[in-house]
Amino acid sequence: MKHTVIAWMEDKPGVLNRVAGLFRRRNFNIESLAVGHSETPGISRMTFVVDSDERELRQVQTQLFKLINVTAVQDVTEEPTVVRELALIKVGATSANRSEILQLVDIYRARIVDVALDSLVIQLTGPEDRVESLIKLLENFGIKEMVRTGRVAMVRGNGHSNGNGHNNGNGSED
């Protein structure tokens, strides 16, 4: 099962490398990884997606929390969350197909962020399935280049992700 996990960590050199090393040692494949500043100065927020069973995930959460610079870890897979991804897609565009591409961009509530004689750069922010759907359609026009941020997630409403320094994982010691 794919799990979405959020980890808060001190914004210091080498922390991301230590986290990636932990996953490598456990032979986990990180399917998606997004890191950036959080609302707390000096604390970064890492959202990652891994495909694992519950036991393996608990072990990783426990090991993550043992890393000195990690302040909190939370599996938000079963939480009500807002999940988004950003994609920039450069697609081949000719005078013959440009209007069709623009219609797709409009339908998907995407934006054109760059125009050239032979291409368009499209920006789409949304759930992963919507990003995947637009990419499939744009493949017909020839995708020249693409970049995706990976999943970012935040717990909905009054619930909140646990970035306050407490381990929200209920993992056992490894």
N, C-alpha and C positions, 0 to 999 in steps of 0.2 A: 504494500500500500504506500502511496505517496504521502509524505508528511511535510507540513509546513512548520518550520521551527524558527523562532526569533531568539537571538542572543544579543545581549547588551554587553559591551566591552569598553574598557578604557581605550581612548584614542591614542595609541602609542605604536611606534614602529615594531614590526614583528608579530603583532597579535594575530593578524589574519593568517600569516604563515603557520603559526602554532595551531590554529584552528584547522586549517587545511591539512596539516600533518596528522592531526588526530583522526580525521576522516580517512586519510590515506592508510594509516596503520591499521584501521579497522576494515579496510577494503570496501569502503562505501564510495559510491559515485554521487557526487553533488550534482543534481540535475539542474539546479538554478541557484544563483548566489547574487545577492544585492546587498551592498554595504554603503552606509552613508551616515551623516551626522544625525543625532537624535535631538529631542527637545532639551536635553540636559547637556550643558557645555562639558566637553571632555569625554563624553560617552558616545560611541558609535553604535548603530543598530544594524545587525546583520540578519537578513531574512534568507533562509536557504530551504531547498526542497530536496529531500532524499527519499529513495524507495527502500523501505525496510519494514520488518515486522516490529511489533510493539516491544518485544524484549530487547532487540538490537537498538532500537531508538532510545529506550530507557538507559541502556549502557552508555550510549553516546552522550545523552544529556548529562548523566552523572560525570562523565569524563570532561565534558565541556565546562561544567561548573567548577571542576577542580583546577582548571587553568587559572592562574593567578589574576589575569587581567579581565576575566569574564565575571560580570556582576550579576547577571540573571539569564535564565534560559526558560523558554516557554514553547510548548508544542501547541499551536493554535489550530491544528487540523480539524478538530471537532467543535471549535468555537465559531460563533457567528462572526464572520470577518468580511471586510472589504478587501478584495484581492485585485491587483492591477498589474499590468505589464505595459512597458513602452516599447514600441518598435519604430525604427526608421527604415524605410524600404525604398531603394532606388529602382525604378522600373523603367524599361524602355518605352518611349512614347513617340509616336509619329503623328502627323496631322490626321491620319486616318483613324487612329485608335484613341487619341487624346480625350475626346469627349466621353467615350465609354469608360475610360479610367476615372475621369472626373465624376461621373455618375456613381461609380463604385465608392469613391472617396466620400461622396455626399451620403450615400446610403449607410456607410459604416461610421459616420460622424468622425471621419479622419480629417487631416488637414494636409494641404500641399505646402511644404516649407521651402522648396527650391524648384525652380523651373529652368530647364535647359532646352536647346533645340531638339535633342534626342532622348531626353529623360525627365522624369519627375521624381522628387523625393517626397515620400508620404510619411506623415507622422500619425501613429495610431496609439491611443492609450485606452486600455480596457481590459476586460477579463481575457484570460488566455485563449478561450475557445473562440472569441470574436477575432483576436489577433490571428489565430490559426486559419480561420475561415477566410479572412481577407487575403492572407498570404497565398492560400490555395487558388483563389480567383486571380490574383496578380501574376501567378506563375505563367498564366496564358500569355502575358504580355512580355515576359522575359525579365526576371528579377536580376539586376546587375550587381546589386550589393544590398546587404541587410545586416542590421544589428538589433538585438533585443536585450532589454535590461534583465529579464528574469522576473520572477514573482516578487512583489512586495505586498505585505499584508498588515492590516490593522484590525483589532477587535472592534466590532460595531457598538454603537450606542453608549450606554452607561458602563458597560464592561470595558476593561482596559487591559492592554498588554502589561505584563508585570516587569517593568523596567526599574523597579525601585530597589534593587539589590537583593531580592529574595529569590531563591530557586523555586520556580513554580513547577518544576518537573517532579514527579513522584517516583523517580528511579531508585533502584537499589544500588548498593555499593558494588563495584566491580572488583 
